[in-house]
């Protein structure tokens, strides 16, 4: 169905139901949630082979690869950096940051989405109990948590742009 180039009618888009934000933290987290939701929408309704479709050779970017990569990014920033749990091995360390896919089937898709959603749930818990002014060590540099959230928004925004192009290559679907 076509909604003037949109994925959904605006009143059915879960990202548009939040209402106005109040305060810096709610605003930053709201943008982060918006982009998390955008990546989920871009994957919606596709089978395993479509999710594994690569955008433009020689790139190995696929929607499933983006989901796996963002699970890695969420884990790295929220568990390893903010919680200072550097003893946790990085996800997909030997798999090109999540973009190299093993045999793709519905089980891999389900496991990848579960992993990503689990890392998002953990990140939400971390943000609920962490002040934006908290300072953590990022490669030897003291960094405020607010900067990490802004980086996460940037990371998702960039990869949602990739997701737009991949989805258009798969089925021509564009918009929101």
PyMOL CGO cylinders between C-alpha atoms (Angstrom):
from pymol import cmd
from pymol.cgo import CYLINDER

trace = [
    CYLINDER, 0.00, 0.00, 0.00, 1.24, 3.50, -0.73, 0.3, 1, 1, 1, 1, 1, 1,
    CYLINDER, 1.24, 3.50, -0.73, 0.73, 6.28, 1.80, 0.3, 1, 1, 1, 1, 1, 1,
    CYLINDER, 0.73, 6.28, 1.80, 2.17, 9.15, -0.26, 0.3, 1, 1, 1, 1, 1, 1,
    CYLINDER, 2.17, 9.15, -0.26, 5.62, 7.58, -0.12, 0.3, 1, 1, 1, 1, 1, 1,
    CYLINDER, 5.62, 7.58, -0.12, 5.37, 6.77, 3.57, 0.3, 1, 1, 1, 1, 1, 1,
    CYLINDER, 5.37, 6.77, 3.57, 5.66, 3.32, 5.16, 0.3, 1, 1, 1, 1, 1, 1,
    CYLINDER, 5.66, 3.32, 5.16, 2.60, 3.81, 7.31, 0.3, 1, 1, 1, 1, 1, 1,
    CYLINDER, 2.60, 3.81, 7.31, -0.03, 6.47, 7.79, 0.3, 1, 1, 1, 1, 1, 1,
    CYLINDER, -0.03, 6.47, 7.79, 1.47, 8.94, 10.27, 0.3, 1, 1, 1, 1, 1, 1,
    CYLINDER, 1.47, 8.94, 10.27, -1.12, 8.09, 12.93, 0.3, 1, 1, 1, 1, 1, 1,
    CYLINDER, -1.12, 8.09, 12.93, 0.03, 4.43, 12.81, 0.3, 1, 1, 1, 1, 1, 1,
    CYLINDER, 0.03, 4.43, 12.81, 3.77, 5.09, 12.87, 0.3, 1, 1, 1, 1, 1, 1,
    CYLINDER, 3.77, 5.09, 12.87, 5.01, 4.02, 16.33, 0.3, 1, 1, 1, 1, 1, 1,
    CYLINDER, 5.01, 4.02, 16.33, 7.82, 6.56, 16.14, 0.3, 1, 1, 1, 1, 1, 1,
    CYLINDER, 7.82, 6.56, 16.14, 5.33, 9.44, 15.89, 0.3, 1, 1, 1, 1, 1, 1,
    CYLINDER, 5.33, 9.44, 15.89, 3.37, 8.54, 19.02, 0.3, 1, 1, 1, 1, 1, 1,
    CYLINDER, 3.37, 8.54, 19.02, 5.85, 9.91, 21.56, 0.3, 1, 1, 1, 1, 1, 1,
    CYLINDER, 5.85, 9.91, 21.56, 4.66, 13.51, 21.75, 0.3, 1, 1, 1, 1, 1, 1,
    CYLINDER, 4.66, 13.51, 21.75, 6.85, 16.46, 22.68, 0.3, 1, 1, 1, 1, 1, 1,
    CYLINDER, 6.85, 16.46, 22.68, 9.95, 15.88, 24.80, 0.3, 1, 1, 1, 1, 1, 1,
    CYLINDER, 9.95, 15.88, 24.80, 10.87, 17.67, 27.98, 0.3, 1, 1, 1, 1, 1, 1,
    CYLINDER, 10.87, 17.67, 27.98, 14.50, 18.23, 28.86, 0.3, 1, 1, 1, 1, 1, 1,
    CYLINDER, 14.50, 18.23, 28.86, 17.81, 17.30, 27.34, 0.3, 1, 1, 1, 1, 1, 1,
    CYLINDER, 17.81, 17.30, 27.34, 17.91, 13.62, 28.30, 0.3, 1, 1, 1, 1, 1, 1,
    CYLINDER, 17.91, 13.62, 28.30, 14.38, 12.91, 27.09, 0.3, 1, 1, 1, 1, 1, 1,
    CYLINDER, 14.38, 12.91, 27.09, 15.15, 14.70, 23.82, 0.3, 1, 1, 1, 1, 1, 1,
    CYLINDER, 15.15, 14.70, 23.82, 18.41, 12.82, 23.17, 0.3, 1, 1, 1, 1, 1, 1,
    CYLINDER, 18.41, 12.82, 23.17, 16.95, 9.45, 24.11, 0.3, 1, 1, 1, 1, 1, 1,
    CYLINDER, 16.95, 9.45, 24.11, 13.87, 10.25, 22.00, 0.3, 1, 1, 1, 1, 1, 1,
    CYLINDER, 13.87, 10.25, 22.00, 16.02, 10.72, 18.90, 0.3, 1, 1, 1, 1, 1, 1,
    CYLINDER, 16.02, 10.72, 18.90, 17.89, 7.50, 19.68, 0.3, 1, 1, 1, 1, 1, 1,
    CYLINDER, 17.89, 7.50, 19.68, 14.59, 5.61, 20.03, 0.3, 1, 1, 1, 1, 1, 1,
    CYLINDER, 14.59, 5.61, 20.03, 13.33, 7.13, 16.78, 0.3, 1, 1, 1, 1, 1, 1,
    CYLINDER, 13.33, 7.13, 16.78, 16.28, 5.76, 14.83, 0.3, 1, 1, 1, 1, 1, 1,
    CYLINDER, 16.28, 5.76, 14.83, 16.13, 2.38, 16.54, 0.3, 1, 1, 1, 1, 1, 1,
    CYLINDER, 16.13, 2.38, 16.54, 12.50, 2.21, 15.42, 0.3, 1, 1, 1, 1, 1, 1,
    CYLINDER, 12.50, 2.21, 15.42, 13.44, 3.31, 11.91, 0.3, 1, 1, 1, 1, 1, 1,
    CYLINDER, 13.44, 3.31, 11.91, 15.89, 0.44, 11.49, 0.3, 1, 1, 1, 1, 1, 1,
    CYLINDER, 15.89, 0.44, 11.49, 13.25, -1.99, 12.75, 0.3, 1, 1, 1, 1, 1, 1,
    CYLINDER, 13.25, -1.99, 12.75, 10.71, -0.62, 10.25, 0.3, 1, 1, 1, 1, 1, 1,
    CYLINDER, 10.71, -0.62, 10.25, 13.18, -0.99, 7.38, 0.3, 1, 1, 1, 1, 1, 1,
    CYLINDER, 13.18, -0.99, 7.38, 13.49, -4.71, 8.21, 0.3, 1, 1, 1, 1, 1, 1,
    CYLINDER, 13.49, -4.71, 8.21, 9.76, -5.27, 8.61, 0.3, 1, 1, 1, 1, 1, 1,
    CYLINDER, 9.76, -5.27, 8.61, 8.04, -7.80, 6.36, 0.3, 1, 1, 1, 1, 1, 1,
    CYLINDER, 8.04, -7.80, 6.36, 11.17, -9.30, 4.77, 0.3, 1, 1, 1, 1, 1, 1,
    CYLINDER, 11.17, -9.30, 4.77, 12.29, -12.92, 4.76, 0.3, 1, 1, 1, 1, 1, 1,
    CYLINDER, 12.29, -12.92, 4.76, 15.78, -14.17, 5.65, 0.3, 1, 1, 1, 1, 1, 1,
    CYLINDER, 15.78, -14.17, 5.65, 17.13, -14.00, 2.11, 0.3, 1, 1, 1, 1, 1, 1,
    CYLINDER, 17.13, -14.00, 2.11, 15.84, -10.46, 1.60, 0.3, 1, 1, 1, 1, 1, 1,
    CYLINDER, 15.84, -10.46, 1.60, 17.31, -9.34, 4.93, 0.3, 1, 1, 1, 1, 1, 1,
    CYLINDER, 17.31, -9.34, 4.93, 20.66, -10.78, 3.83, 0.3, 1, 1, 1, 1, 1, 1,
    CYLINDER, 20.66, -10.78, 3.83, 20.57, -9.03, 0.43, 0.3, 1, 1, 1, 1, 1, 1,
    CYLINDER, 20.57, -9.03, 0.43, 23.60, -6.81, -0.03, 0.3, 1, 1, 1, 1, 1, 1,
    CYLINDER, 23.60, -6.81, -0.03, 23.05, -3.29, -1.27, 0.3, 1, 1, 1, 1, 1, 1,
    CYLINDER, 23.05, -3.29, -1.27, 25.69, -2.47, -3.83, 0.3, 1, 1, 1, 1, 1, 1,
    CYLINDER, 25.69, -2.47, -3.83, 28.70, -4.64, -4.62, 0.3, 1, 1, 1, 1, 1, 1,
    CYLINDER, 28.70, -4.64, -4.62, 31.35, -4.76, -3.31, 0.3, 1, 1, 1, 1, 1, 1,
    CYLINDER, 31.35, -4.76, -3.31, 29.68, -3.55, -0.09, 0.3, 1, 1, 1, 1, 1, 1,
    CYLINDER, 29.68, -3.55, -0.09, 28.65, -6.27, 2.32, 0.3, 1, 1, 1, 1, 1, 1,
    CYLINDER, 28.65, -6.27, 2.32, 25.98, -4.08, 3.96, 0.3, 1, 1, 1, 1, 1, 1,
    CYLINDER, 25.98, -4.08, 3.96, 22.63, -5.82, 4.36, 0.3, 1, 1, 1, 1, 1, 1,
    CYLINDER, 22.63, -5.82, 4.36, 19.69, -5.12, 6.64, 0.3, 1, 1, 1, 1, 1, 1,
    CYLINDER, 19.69, -5.12, 6.64, 20.51, -8.20, 8.72, 0.3, 1, 1, 1, 1, 1, 1,
    CYLINDER, 20.51, -8.20, 8.72, 24.14, -7.10, 8.88, 0.3, 1, 1, 1, 1, 1, 1,
    CYLINDER, 24.14, -7.10, 8.88, 23.01, -3.69, 10.09, 0.3, 1, 1, 1, 1, 1, 1,
    CYLINDER, 23.01, -3.69, 10.09, 20.91, -5.28, 12.85, 0.3, 1, 1, 1, 1, 1, 1,
    CYLINDER, 20.91, -5.28, 12.85, 23.88, -7.38, 13.97, 0.3, 1, 1, 1, 1, 1, 1,
    CYLINDER, 23.88, -7.38, 13.97, 26.24, -4.42, 13.72, 0.3, 1, 1, 1, 1, 1, 1,
    CYLINDER, 26.24, -4.42, 13.72, 23.96, -2.23, 15.81, 0.3, 1, 1, 1, 1, 1, 1,
    CYLINDER, 23.96, -2.23, 15.81, 23.71, -4.97, 18.47, 0.3, 1, 1, 1, 1, 1, 1,
    CYLINDER, 23.71, -4.97, 18.47, 27.51, -4.78, 18.59, 0.3, 1, 1, 1, 1, 1, 1,
    CYLINDER, 27.51, -4.78, 18.59, 27.47, -0.97, 18.82, 0.3, 1, 1, 1, 1, 1, 1,
    CYLINDER, 27.47, -0.97, 18.82, 24.83, -0.97, 21.59, 0.3, 1, 1, 1, 1, 1, 1,
    CYLINDER, 24.83, -0.97, 21.59, 26.80, -3.59, 23.55, 0.3, 1, 1, 1, 1, 1, 1,
    CYLINDER, 26.80, -3.59, 23.55, 30.08, -1.76, 23.13, 0.3, 1, 1, 1, 1, 1, 1,
    CYLINDER, 30.08, -1.76, 23.13, 28.90, 1.67, 24.27, 0.3, 1, 1, 1, 1, 1, 1,
    CYLINDER, 28.90, 1.67, 24.27, 26.47, 0.72, 27.01, 0.3, 1, 1, 1, 1, 1, 1,
    CYLINDER, 26.47, 0.72, 27.01, 27.99, -2.43, 28.53, 0.3, 1, 1, 1, 1, 1, 1,
    CYLINDER, 27.99, -2.43, 28.53, 31.67, -2.04, 27.78, 0.3, 1, 1, 1, 1, 1, 1,
    CYLINDER, 31.67, -2.04, 27.78, 32.11, 1.74, 28.01, 0.3, 1, 1, 1, 1, 1, 1,
    CYLINDER, 32.11, 1.74, 28.01, 29.39, 3.22, 30.24, 0.3, 1, 1, 1, 1, 1, 1,
    CYLINDER, 29.39, 3.22, 30.24, 29.26, 0.24, 32.60, 0.3, 1, 1, 1, 1, 1, 1,
    CYLINDER, 29.26, 0.24, 32.60, 33.04, -0.21, 32.26, 0.3, 1, 1, 1, 1, 1, 1,
    CYLINDER, 33.04, -0.21, 32.26, 32.72, -3.94, 31.55, 0.3, 1, 1, 1, 1, 1, 1,
    CYLINDER, 32.72, -3.94, 31.55, 35.66, -4.16, 29.17, 0.3, 1, 1, 1, 1, 1, 1,
    CYLINDER, 35.66, -4.16, 29.17, 36.07, -7.83, 30.10, 0.3, 1, 1, 1, 1, 1, 1,
    CYLINDER, 36.07, -7.83, 30.10, 33.07, -8.66, 27.89, 0.3, 1, 1, 1, 1, 1, 1,
    CYLINDER, 33.07, -8.66, 27.89, 34.18, -9.79, 24.43, 0.3, 1, 1, 1, 1, 1, 1,
    CYLINDER, 34.18, -9.79, 24.43, 32.86, -7.57, 21.66, 0.3, 1, 1, 1, 1, 1, 1,
    CYLINDER, 32.86, -7.57, 21.66, 30.06, -9.07, 19.61, 0.3, 1, 1, 1, 1, 1, 1,
    CYLINDER, 30.06, -9.07, 19.61, 31.08, -10.21, 16.12, 0.3, 1, 1, 1, 1, 1, 1,
    CYLINDER, 31.08, -10.21, 16.12, 34.71, -9.39, 16.78, 0.3, 1, 1, 1, 1, 1, 1,
    CYLINDER, 34.71, -9.39, 16.78, 35.93, -11.78, 14.10, 0.3, 1, 1, 1, 1, 1, 1,
    CYLINDER, 35.93, -11.78, 14.10, 32.99, -11.30, 11.72, 0.3, 1, 1, 1, 1, 1, 1,
    CYLINDER, 32.99, -11.30, 11.72, 33.58, -7.87, 10.20, 0.3, 1, 1, 1, 1, 1, 1,
    CYLINDER, 33.58, -7.87, 10.20, 31.59, -6.12, 12.95, 0.3, 1, 1, 1, 1, 1, 1,
    CYLINDER, 31.59, -6.12, 12.95, 28.46, -8.18, 12.21, 0.3, 1, 1, 1, 1, 1, 1,
    CYLINDER, 28.46, -8.18, 12.21, 28.25, -7.65, 8.46, 0.3, 1, 1, 1, 1, 1, 1,
    CYLINDER, 28.25, -7.65, 8.46, 29.74, -11.01, 7.45, 0.3, 1, 1, 1, 1, 1, 1,
    CYLINDER, 29.74, -11.01, 7.45, 26.84, -13.42, 7.63, 0.3, 1, 1, 1, 1, 1, 1,
    CYLINDER, 26.84, -13.42, 7.63, 27.01, -17.16, 8.13, 0.3, 1, 1, 1, 1, 1, 1,
    CYLINDER, 27.01, -17.16, 8.13, 24.37, -19.41, 6.55, 0.3, 1, 1, 1, 1, 1, 1,
    CYLINDER, 24.37, -19.41, 6.55, 21.26, -17.23, 6.56, 0.3, 1, 1, 1, 1, 1, 1,
    CYLINDER, 21.26, -17.23, 6.56, 17.96, -18.72, 7.66, 0.3, 1, 1, 1, 1, 1, 1,
    CYLINDER, 17.96, -18.72, 7.66, 15.01, -17.70, 9.82, 0.3, 1, 1, 1, 1, 1, 1,
    CYLINDER, 15.01, -17.70, 9.82, 16.81, -18.92, 12.98, 0.3, 1, 1, 1, 1, 1, 1,
    CYLINDER, 16.81, -18.92, 12.98, 19.72, -16.54, 12.32, 0.3, 1, 1, 1, 1, 1, 1,
    CYLINDER, 19.72, -16.54, 12.32, 17.28, -13.69, 11.67, 0.3, 1, 1, 1, 1, 1, 1,
    CYLINDER, 17.28, -13.69, 11.67, 15.41, -14.39, 14.90, 0.3, 1, 1, 1, 1, 1, 1,
    CYLINDER, 15.41, -14.39, 14.90, 18.64, -14.74, 16.91, 0.3, 1, 1, 1, 1, 1, 1,
    CYLINDER, 18.64, -14.74, 16.91, 20.06, -11.52, 15.44, 0.3, 1, 1, 1, 1, 1, 1,
    CYLINDER, 20.06, -11.52, 15.44, 16.92, -9.52, 16.18, 0.3, 1, 1, 1, 1, 1, 1,
    CYLINDER, 16.92, -9.52, 16.18, 16.72, -11.01, 19.69, 0.3, 1, 1, 1, 1, 1, 1,
    CYLINDER, 16.72, -11.01, 19.69, 20.35, -10.06, 20.31, 0.3, 1, 1, 1, 1, 1, 1,
    CYLINDER, 20.35, -10.06, 20.31, 19.79, -6.51, 19.05, 0.3, 1, 1, 1, 1, 1, 1,
    CYLINDER, 19.79, -6.51, 19.05, 16.58, -6.07, 21.05, 0.3, 1, 1, 1, 1, 1, 1,
    CYLINDER, 16.58, -6.07, 21.05, 18.29, -7.47, 24.15, 0.3, 1, 1, 1, 1, 1, 1,
    CYLINDER, 18.29, -7.47, 24.15, 21.14, -4.99, 23.83, 0.3, 1, 1, 1, 1, 1, 1,
    CYLINDER, 21.14, -4.99, 23.83, 18.64, -2.15, 23.33, 0.3, 1, 1, 1, 1, 1, 1,
    CYLINDER, 18.64, -2.15, 23.33, 16.71, -3.23, 26.44, 0.3, 1, 1, 1, 1, 1, 1,
    CYLINDER, 16.71, -3.23, 26.44, 19.94, -3.27, 28.45, 0.3, 1, 1, 1, 1, 1, 1,
    CYLINDER, 19.94, -3.27, 28.45, 20.96, 0.13, 27.07, 0.3, 1, 1, 1, 1, 1, 1,
    CYLINDER, 20.96, 0.13, 27.07, 17.60, 1.57, 28.15, 0.3, 1, 1, 1, 1, 1, 1,
    CYLINDER, 17.60, 1.57, 28.15, 18.19, 0.29, 31.69, 0.3, 1, 1, 1, 1, 1, 1,
    CYLINDER, 18.19, 0.29, 31.69, 21.67, 1.83, 31.70, 0.3, 1, 1, 1, 1, 1, 1,
    CYLINDER, 21.67, 1.83, 31.70, 20.32, 5.18, 30.51, 0.3, 1, 1, 1, 1, 1, 1,
    CYLINDER, 20.32, 5.18, 30.51, 17.52, 5.12, 33.10, 0.3, 1, 1, 1, 1, 1, 1,
    CYLINDER, 17.52, 5.12, 33.10, 20.08, 5.02, 35.90, 0.3, 1, 1, 1, 1, 1, 1,
    CYLINDER, 20.08, 5.02, 35.90, 22.84, 7.13, 34.34, 0.3, 1, 1, 1, 1, 1, 1,
    CYLINDER, 22.84, 7.13, 34.34, 23.15, 10.90, 34.41, 0.3, 1, 1, 1, 1, 1, 1,
    CYLINDER, 23.15, 10.90, 34.41, 24.11, 12.72, 31.20, 0.3, 1, 1, 1, 1, 1, 1,
    CYLINDER, 24.11, 12.72, 31.20, 26.91, 14.45, 33.09, 0.3, 1, 1, 1, 1, 1, 1,
    CYLINDER, 26.91, 14.45, 33.09, 28.51, 11.15, 34.12, 0.3, 1, 1, 1, 1, 1, 1,
    CYLINDER, 28.51, 11.15, 34.12, 32.03, 10.88, 32.74, 0.3, 1, 1, 1, 1, 1, 1,
    CYLINDER, 32.03, 10.88, 32.74, 33.45, 7.66, 31.35, 0.3, 1, 1, 1, 1, 1, 1,
    CYLINDER, 33.45, 7.66, 31.35, 36.75, 6.75, 29.74, 0.3, 1, 1, 1, 1, 1, 1,
    CYLINDER, 36.75, 6.75, 29.74, 36.68, 6.52, 25.94, 0.3, 1, 1, 1, 1, 1, 1,
    CYLINDER, 36.68, 6.52, 25.94, 40.10, 5.52, 24.63, 0.3, 1, 1, 1, 1, 1, 1,
    CYLINDER, 40.10, 5.52, 24.63, 41.81, 7.43, 27.43, 0.3, 1, 1, 1, 1, 1, 1,
    CYLINDER, 41.81, 7.43, 27.43, 39.64, 10.53, 27.07, 0.3, 1, 1, 1, 1, 1, 1,
    CYLINDER, 39.64, 10.53, 27.07, 37.07, 11.57, 29.69, 0.3, 1, 1, 1, 1, 1, 1,
    CYLINDER, 37.07, 11.57, 29.69, 33.72, 11.67, 27.90, 0.3, 1, 1, 1, 1, 1, 1,
    CYLINDER, 33.72, 11.67, 27.90, 30.26, 12.62, 29.14, 0.3, 1, 1, 1, 1, 1, 1,
    CYLINDER, 30.26, 12.62, 29.14, 27.44, 10.13, 28.62, 0.3, 1, 1, 1, 1, 1, 1,
    CYLINDER, 27.44, 10.13, 28.62, 25.54, 12.80, 26.64, 0.3, 1, 1, 1, 1, 1, 1,
    CYLINDER, 25.54, 12.80, 26.64, 28.30, 12.63, 24.01, 0.3, 1, 1, 1, 1, 1, 1,
    CYLINDER, 28.30, 12.63, 24.01, 27.85, 8.87, 23.75, 0.3, 1, 1, 1, 1, 1, 1,
    CYLINDER, 27.85, 8.87, 23.75, 24.11, 9.29, 23.21, 0.3, 1, 1, 1, 1, 1, 1,
    CYLINDER, 24.11, 9.29, 23.21, 24.75, 11.87, 20.48, 0.3, 1, 1, 1, 1, 1, 1,
    CYLINDER, 24.75, 11.87, 20.48, 27.23, 9.45, 18.90, 0.3, 1, 1, 1, 1, 1, 1,
    CYLINDER, 27.23, 9.45, 18.90, 24.61, 6.68, 19.02, 0.3, 1, 1, 1, 1, 1, 1,
    CYLINDER, 24.61, 6.68, 19.02, 22.08, 8.95, 17.29, 0.3, 1, 1, 1, 1, 1, 1,
    CYLINDER, 22.08, 8.95, 17.29, 24.68, 9.71, 14.62, 0.3, 1, 1, 1, 1, 1, 1,
    CYLINDER, 24.68, 9.71, 14.62, 25.55, 6.02, 14.23, 0.3, 1, 1, 1, 1, 1, 1,
    CYLINDER, 25.55, 6.02, 14.23, 21.91, 5.02, 13.80, 0.3, 1, 1, 1, 1, 1, 1,
    CYLINDER, 21.91, 5.02, 13.80, 21.16, 7.94, 11.47, 0.3, 1, 1, 1, 1, 1, 1,
    CYLINDER, 21.16, 7.94, 11.47, 24.05, 7.00, 9.19, 0.3, 1, 1, 1, 1, 1, 1,
    CYLINDER, 24.05, 7.00, 9.19, 23.10, 3.35, 9.14, 0.3, 1, 1, 1, 1, 1, 1,
    CYLINDER, 23.10, 3.35, 9.14, 19.40, 4.11, 8.64, 0.3, 1, 1, 1, 1, 1, 1,
    CYLINDER, 19.40, 4.11, 8.64, 20.47, 5.93, 5.49, 0.3, 1, 1, 1, 1, 1, 1,
    CYLINDER, 20.47, 5.93, 5.49, 22.19, 2.72, 4.41, 0.3, 1, 1, 1, 1, 1, 1,
    CYLINDER, 22.19, 2.72, 4.41, 19.04, 0.79, 5.35, 0.3, 1, 1, 1, 1, 1, 1,
    CYLINDER, 19.04, 0.79, 5.35, 16.96, 3.09, 3.12, 0.3, 1, 1, 1, 1, 1, 1,
    CYLINDER, 16.96, 3.09, 3.12, 19.12, 2.24, 0.13, 0.3, 1, 1, 1, 1, 1, 1,
    CYLINDER, 19.12, 2.24, 0.13, 19.21, -1.49, 0.86, 0.3, 1, 1, 1, 1, 1, 1,
    CYLINDER, 19.21, -1.49, 0.86, 15.44, -1.67, 1.29, 0.3, 1, 1, 1, 1, 1, 1,
    CYLINDER, 15.44, -1.67, 1.29, 14.89, 0.22, -1.95, 0.3, 1, 1, 1, 1, 1, 1,
    CYLINDER, 14.89, 0.22, -1.95, 17.14, -2.29, -3.75, 0.3, 1, 1, 1, 1, 1, 1,
    CYLINDER, 17.14, -2.29, -3.75, 15.10, -5.18, -2.33, 0.3, 1, 1, 1, 1, 1, 1,
    CYLINDER, 15.10, -5.18, -2.33, 11.56, -4.12, -3.09, 0.3, 1, 1, 1, 1, 1, 1,
    CYLINDER, 11.56, -4.12, -3.09, 11.59, -0.47, -4.14, 0.3, 1, 1, 1, 1, 1, 1,
    CYLINDER, 11.59, -0.47, -4.14, 10.07, 0.67, -0.87, 0.3, 1, 1, 1, 1, 1, 1,
    CYLINDER, 10.07, 0.67, -0.87, 11.13, 4.15, 0.19, 0.3, 1, 1, 1, 1, 1, 1,
    CYLINDER, 11.13, 4.15, 0.19, 9.95, 6.81, 2.62, 0.3, 1, 1, 1, 1, 1, 1,
    CYLINDER, 9.95, 6.81, 2.62, 9.93, 7.62, 6.28, 0.3, 1, 1, 1, 1, 1, 1,
]
cmd.load_cgo(trace, "trace")
